[in-house]
Amino acid sequence: MDKSLKYAHLALLAVGFIYALNYFIAKGLMPNKIGPSGFIVLRVIGGGLMFLLLRFSLKIERVDKKDLIRLALCGLTGVAINQLCFFNGLAITSPIHASLIMTTNPIFVLITSAVILGTVITSRKILGIALGGIGAVFLLLNTPKSVTTNGPSLLGDILILINALSYGIYLVIVKPLMRKYKLITIISWVFIFGAFFALPFGISEVQAIDWTSFGREEWGRILYVIIGTTFLAYLLNIYALGSVDPTVVSIYIYLQPIIVTTLTAVWAYGNIGVPTIICAISIFTGVWLVSVPQGFFRYKK
């Protein structure tokens, strides 16, 4: 394997673990300590400042005005919509459901690639999309009316689904910029625009935070989300995207349900029922069919 590809896959492997742990760490703060949208503002501003400091420590790279629109769309889909929907959804649904729904992301990436980049969708990929979609729909329909004290989890599952779609669009539209600019230039602009879009939705929740009630555990969770889930995860993801296709990046979301369900069983955070397992098998089969390379099923002499 080429060294750059090896490092890209190692980066994506690390991102998978970071995101999987985030389901539990972030949920420990929401919504009792911090409102979901307020958490996004802290995350975007904190992570954005870290990216800007890194950018200013390097040589400043100018961006063409015509690319600002694409960067703004990246900030909207990859930061604002993506994170607002994820954290608001996670606050009212279970980590298991959230992680399973996120496995539909490769399917959204494939569809977006076909629409925007002209990628050919084969019959095998259509079958994969159908299986993944059926699994996600049945998971939503099987959602209990309330899995938390905060209200119905069906809305939370729908928000996670929108998050998966939004992030899929981001992975596709940011790819062309990788051939033109350095990764730190791209991610800095993405977070600048992302903060602009997210701030109106969460500023009131930030103002309502009771900082005096925070102990070491709460500050540790906040630092993990800002440094780990935001700064490191986005940096590693966009680094990997420079060497592999968007679909490959999205494939690593498969790791999240495995890690989350394992942690759930260990920590007794939730229960895994037979319907959830059946939906998971359907989703995994669908995304696998979508993701396997062309010619995989051909007979080899």
C-alpha positions as CSV (number, residue, x, y, z in Angstrom):
1,M,0.0,0.0,0.0
2,D,1.2,3.5,-0.9
3,K,2.5,5.4,2.2
4,S,0.0,8.3,1.7
5,L,-2.9,5.8,1.5
6,K,-1.6,4.0,4.6
7,Y,-1.6,7.3,6.6
8,A,-5.0,8.2,5.2
9,H,-6.5,5.0,6.4
10,L,-4.8,5.3,9.8
11,A,-6.2,8.8,10.1
12,L,-9.7,7.6,9.3
13,L,-9.4,4.8,11.8
14,A,-8.5,7.3,14.5
15,V,-11.5,9.5,13.5
16,G,-13.8,6.5,13.8
17,F,-12.8,6.0,17.4
18,I,-13.0,9.7,18.2
19,Y,-16.5,10.0,16.8
20,A,-17.7,6.8,18.5
21,L,-16.6,8.0,21.9
22,N,-18.3,11.3,21.2
23,Y,-21.7,9.8,21.3
24,F,-21.3,9.1,25.0
25,I,-19.1,12.0,26.1
26,A,-21.2,14.8,24.4
27,K,-24.5,13.2,25.6
28,G,-23.2,13.5,29.2
29,L,-23.5,17.3,28.9
30,M,-26.7,17.6,27.0
31,P,-29.2,18.9,27.5
32,N,-29.0,19.4,31.3
33,K,-25.7,21.3,31.4
34,I,-25.5,22.8,27.9
35,G,-28.2,23.1,25.2
36,P,-27.3,21.3,22.0
37,S,-27.2,24.4,19.8
38,G,-25.1,26.2,22.5
39,F,-22.7,23.3,22.5
40,I,-22.3,23.7,18.7
41,V,-21.4,27.4,19.2
42,L,-18.7,26.5,21.8
43,R,-17.4,23.7,19.5
44,V,-17.3,25.8,16.3
45,I,-15.7,28.8,18.0
46,G,-13.2,26.7,20.0
47,G,-12.3,24.5,17.1
48,G,-12.3,27.5,14.7
49,L,-9.8,29.4,16.8
50,M,-7.5,26.4,16.9
51,F,-7.6,26.1,13.1
52,L,-7.0,29.9,12.7
53,L,-4.0,29.8,15.1
54,L,-2.5,26.9,13.1
55,R,-3.2,28.8,9.9
56,F,-1.5,32.0,11.1
57,S,1.5,30.0,12.2
58,L,2.0,28.9,8.6
59,K,2.2,30.9,5.4
60,I,-1.1,32.6,4.6
61,E,-2.7,31.3,1.4
62,R,-5.0,33.5,-0.6
63,V,-8.3,32.1,-1.8
64,D,-10.0,33.0,-5.1
65,K,-13.2,34.9,-4.7
66,K,-15.1,32.4,-6.9
67,D,-14.2,29.6,-4.4
68,L,-15.7,31.5,-1.5
69,I,-19.2,30.3,-2.4
70,R,-18.1,26.7,-2.4
71,L,-16.3,27.2,0.9
72,A,-19.5,28.8,2.3
73,L,-21.5,25.8,1.2
74,C,-18.9,23.6,2.9
75,G,-19.3,25.6,6.1
76,L,-23.1,25.3,5.9
77,T,-23.2,21.5,5.2
78,G,-20.1,20.3,6.9
79,V,-20.3,22.4,10.1
80,A,-23.6,24.3,10.7
81,I,-26.3,21.9,9.5
82,N,-24.2,18.8,10.2
83,Q,-23.4,19.7,13.8
84,L,-26.6,21.4,14.8
85,C,-28.6,18.4,13.6
86,F,-26.2,15.9,15.2
87,F,-26.1,17.4,18.6
88,N,-29.8,18.3,18.8
89,G,-30.6,14.8,17.6
90,L,-28.2,13.1,20.0
91,A,-29.7,15.0,22.9
92,I,-33.1,13.3,22.5
93,T,-32.2,9.9,21.0
94,S,-30.0,6.9,22.0
95,P,-26.3,6.5,21.0
96,I,-27.1,3.2,19.4
97,H,-29.8,4.6,17.1
98,A,-27.7,7.7,16.3
99,S,-24.6,5.6,15.3
100,L,-26.7,3.2,13.2
101,I,-28.4,5.9,11.3
102,M,-25.0,7.5,10.6
103,T,-24.0,4.4,8.6
104,T,-26.3,5.6,5.8
105,N,-23.8,8.4,5.1
106,P,-21.9,6.4,2.4
107,I,-25.2,6.0,0.5
108,F,-25.8,9.7,0.6
109,V,-22.2,10.3,-0.5
110,L,-22.8,8.0,-3.5
111,I,-26.0,9.8,-4.5
112,T,-24.4,13.2,-4.1
113,S,-21.4,12.2,-6.1
114,A,-23.7,11.0,-8.9
115,V,-25.6,14.3,-9.0
116,I,-22.7,16.7,-8.6
117,L,-19.7,14.7,-10.0
118,G,-21.5,12.5,-12.5
119,T,-20.5,9.2,-10.8
120,V,-22.2,6.1,-12.4
121,I,-24.6,4.3,-10.1
122,T,-24.7,0.5,-11.0
123,S,-27.6,-1.9,-10.2
124,R,-25.5,-3.3,-7.4
125,K,-25.2,0.1,-5.9
126,I,-29.0,0.7,-6.3
127,L,-29.6,-2.6,-4.4
128,G,-27.3,-1.3,-1.7
129,I,-29.1,2.0,-1.5
130,A,-32.4,0.2,-1.2
131,L,-31.2,-2.1,1.6
132,G,-29.6,0.7,3.5
133,G,-32.7,2.9,3.2
134,I,-35.0,0.1,4.3
135,G,-32.9,-0.5,7.3
136,A,-32.9,3.2,8.3
137,V,-36.7,3.6,7.8
138,F,-37.5,0.5,9.9
139,L,-35.1,1.7,12.6
140,L,-37.0,5.0,12.6
141,L,-40.4,3.3,12.7
142,N,-39.2,1.0,15.5
143,T,-38.1,3.9,17.6
144,P,-39.9,4.1,21.0
145,K,-42.0,7.1,21.7
146,S,-39.5,8.2,24.3
147,V,-36.0,6.8,25.1
148,T,-35.1,9.8,27.3
149,T,-36.8,12.2,29.6
150,N,-36.5,14.9,27.0
151,G,-39.2,13.8,24.6
152,P,-39.7,11.6,21.5
153,S,-36.6,10.1,20.0
154,L,-38.1,9.9,16.5
155,L,-37.3,13.6,16.0
156,G,-33.8,12.9,17.2
157,D,-33.4,10.1,14.7
158,I,-34.6,12.3,11.9
159,L,-32.2,15.0,12.9
160,I,-29.3,12.5,12.8
161,L,-30.5,11.4,9.4
162,I,-30.3,15.0,8.1
163,N,-26.9,15.3,9.7
164,A,-25.7,12.2,7.7
165,L,-27.1,13.7,4.4
166,S,-25.5,17.1,5.1
167,Y,-22.1,15.6,5.9
168,G,-22.3,13.4,2.8
169,I,-22.8,16.5,0.6
170,Y,-19.9,18.2,2.4
171,L,-17.5,15.4,1.6
172,V,-18.3,15.6,-2.1
173,I,-18.3,19.4,-2.6
174,V,-15.1,19.9,-0.6
175,K,-13.1,17.4,-2.6
176,P,-12.3,19.7,-5.6
177,L,-10.8,22.3,-3.3
178,M,-8.3,19.7,-2.1
179,R,-6.5,19.9,-5.5
180,K,-6.2,23.7,-5.2
181,Y,-5.5,24.7,-1.6
182,K,-3.7,23.4,1.5
183,L,-5.9,21.6,3.9
184,I,-5.5,24.1,6.7
185,T,-6.6,26.9,4.4
186,I,-9.8,25.0,3.5
187,I,-10.7,23.9,7.0
188,S,-10.1,27.4,8.4
189,W,-12.5,29.0,5.9
190,V,-15.0,26.2,6.4
191,F,-15.2,26.9,10.1
192,I,-15.4,30.7,9.6
193,F,-18.5,30.3,7.5
194,G,-19.8,27.5,9.8
195,A,-19.6,29.8,12.8
196,F,-21.4,32.5,10.9
197,F,-24.3,30.1,10.1
198,A,-24.4,28.4,13.5
199,L,-24.1,31.4,15.9
200,P,-27.7,32.7,15.6
201,F,-29.1,29.3,16.6
202,G,-27.0,28.8,19.7
203,I,-26.0,32.1,21.2
204,S,-29.0,32.2,23.6
205,E,-28.1,28.8,24.9
206,V,-24.5,29.8,25.5
207,Q,-25.7,32.8,27.5
208,A,-27.9,30.5,29.6
209,I,-25.0,28.2,30.7
210,D,-24.3,28.1,34.5
211,W,-20.5,28.0,34.4
212,T,-20.3,27.8,38.2
213,S,-21.8,24.3,38.1
214,F,-19.0,22.9,36.0
215,G,-16.5,20.6,37.6
216,R,-13.5,18.7,36.1
217,E,-15.7,16.1,34.4
218,E,-17.7,18.7,32.6
219,W,-14.7,20.7,31.5
220,G,-13.0,17.4,30.4
221,R,-16.0,16.6,28.2
222,I,-16.0,20.1,26.6
223,L,-12.3,19.9,25.9
224,Y,-12.7,16.4,24.3
225,V,-15.4,17.7,22.0
226,I,-13.5,20.8,21.0
227,I,-10.0,19.3,20.7
228,G,-10.9,15.7,19.7
229,T,-14.3,15.7,17.9
230,T,-13.8,19.0,16.3
231,F,-10.1,20.0,15.7
232,L,-8.5,16.6,15.4
233,A,-11.4,14.8,13.7
234,Y,-11.9,17.5,11.0
235,L,-8.2,17.8,10.5
236,L,-7.6,14.1,10.1
237,N,-10.7,13.7,7.9
238,I,-9.7,16.4,5.4
239,Y,-6.1,15.1,5.4
240,A,-7.4,11.7,4.4
241,L,-9.7,13.2,1.8
242,G,-6.6,14.5,0.0
243,S,-5.6,10.9,-0.7
244,V,-8.8,8.9,-1.0
245,D,-12.3,9.4,-2.5
246,P,-15.2,10.7,-0.4
247,T,-16.9,7.3,-0.4
248,V,-13.8,5.8,1.3
249,V,-13.9,8.4,4.0
250,S,-17.6,7.7,4.6
251,I,-17.0,3.9,4.8
252,Y,-15.2,4.4,8.1
253,I,-18.5,5.3,9.7
254,Y,-19.0,1.5,9.9
255,L,-16.7,1.5,12.9
256,Q,-19.0,3.7,15.0
257,P,-21.9,1.3,15.5
258,I,-19.4,-1.5,16.4
259,I,-17.6,0.7,19.0
260,V,-20.8,2.3,20.3
261,T,-22.7,-0.9,20.8
262,T,-19.7,-2.5,22.5
263,L,-19.4,0.4,24.9
264,T,-23.2,0.4,25.4
265,A,-23.1,-3.3,26.5
266,V,-20.1,-2.6,28.8
267,W,-21.6,0.5,30.4
268,A,-25.2,-0.7,30.3
269,Y,-26.1,2.6,28.6
270,G,-29.0,1.1,26.6
271,N,-30.5,-2.1,25.3
272,I,-30.0,-3.8,21.9
273,G,-33.2,-5.4,20.7
274,V,-33.8,-7.9,17.8
275,P,-35.4,-5.3,15.5
276,T,-32.3,-3.0,16.0
277,I,-30.0,-5.9,15.1
278,I,-32.1,-6.7,11.9
279,C,-32.0,-3.1,10.9
280,A,-28.3,-2.9,11.5
281,I,-27.7,-6.0,9.2
282,S,-29.8,-4.4,6.5
283,I,-27.8,-1.1,6.7
284,F,-24.4,-2.8,6.8
285,T,-25.3,-5.0,3.8
286,G,-26.5,-2.0,1.9
287,V,-23.5,0.2,2.5
288,W,-21.1,-2.8,1.8
289,L,-22.8,-3.4,-1.6
290,V,-22.4,0.3,-2.4
291,S,-18.8,0.5,-1.3
292,V,-17.1,-2.6,-2.7
293,P,-14.9,-1.9,-5.8
294,Q,-16.0,-2.5,-9.4
295,G,-15.3,-6.1,-10.5
296,F,-15.3,-7.5,-6.9
297,F,-17.9,-10.1,-7.8
298,R,-16.3,-11.2,-11.1
299,Y,-15.1,-14.7,-11.4
300,K,-11.3,-15.0,-11.2
301,K,-9.5,-17.9,-12.9
